[in-house]
Amino acid sequence: MQNTIRRAGADTRYLITGFPLAVASFSLLVPVFAAGLGAAVIAAGLFALALALLIARGFAAAERRAASEVLARPIGAPRYRRPPGGAGWFRTGITPLTCGQSWMDLGHGILRLPLAVASFAIAVSWWAVALGGLLYPAYGWALHRIPGNQGLPELLGYGGDLQTGIAFHMALGALFAVPLPVVLRFLAQLNAGFAEAFLSPVAPEPQAPSAGPAPAYALH
C-alpha cells in the first residue's frame, strides 16, 4: 500500500511538473526555430537554428532525469557532436545543426505539448473528483445551507437532503479514487515512453580506424 501511494505521488509530480516544462519548451523553441528557419539563407538564421537546438538540449536533459524515475531505468545522456579542434567561429556555431540527437531533442520539446496538456488535465481532474467526493462530509453541509442550491444528486433525481448528498459524493469519490493509481501510472508511463523514444541516445556510427589520437567527439 505504501509503495502504491509513493508511486502515485511520484507519477503525479511528474505529470504536474511536466505541464509547465512542456509549455515553456514549446513557447521558447517554436519562435526561435521559426525565426531561424525563415532566415536560414543567411548566417544569422543558421545561428538561430543552432540556438534552438541548444535550448532543446537543456529541456531534454531535465526530461531525461524525470522520465528515468518513472521508467525505473536511466535514459542515458548522449554525447553531442562537438566542433573539431581548430574550428572557426562559423563552424563552431553551426555544429549543433549536424547532430542528429539535437534534432530529436527539438522534436520532443515541440511535440510533447499536446500529450503533456492532456495528461495534466486528466490527472488534475481525476484527483479533484476523488478528493472532492471523499472529503464532501467536511464541506457539504455548508453547500447544503445555501438557499436555492441544487447539488448533483438532486439534479439527477436522487433527492436533495444532506445525507443523500454525502452518500452520493463519497461513492463518486471512491469510484475515482480506486483506479487513480492505475490512471496516473498509465499517463506517466505514456509521457515517459514518448520521452524515451525521442531522447534515448542515438547509437554512434562506426568510426574508421585511425593511427592518430582518438577524436574528441562522437558522431550521433
Salt bridges, closest charged atoms under 4 A:
ASP11 OD1 - ARG7 NE 3.36
ASP11 OD2 - ARG185 NE 2.91
GLU63 OE1 - ARG112 NH2 3.19
GLU69 OE2 - ARG13 NH2 2.89
ASP105 OD1 - ARG64 NH2 3.13
GLU196 OE1 - ARG73 NH2 2.90
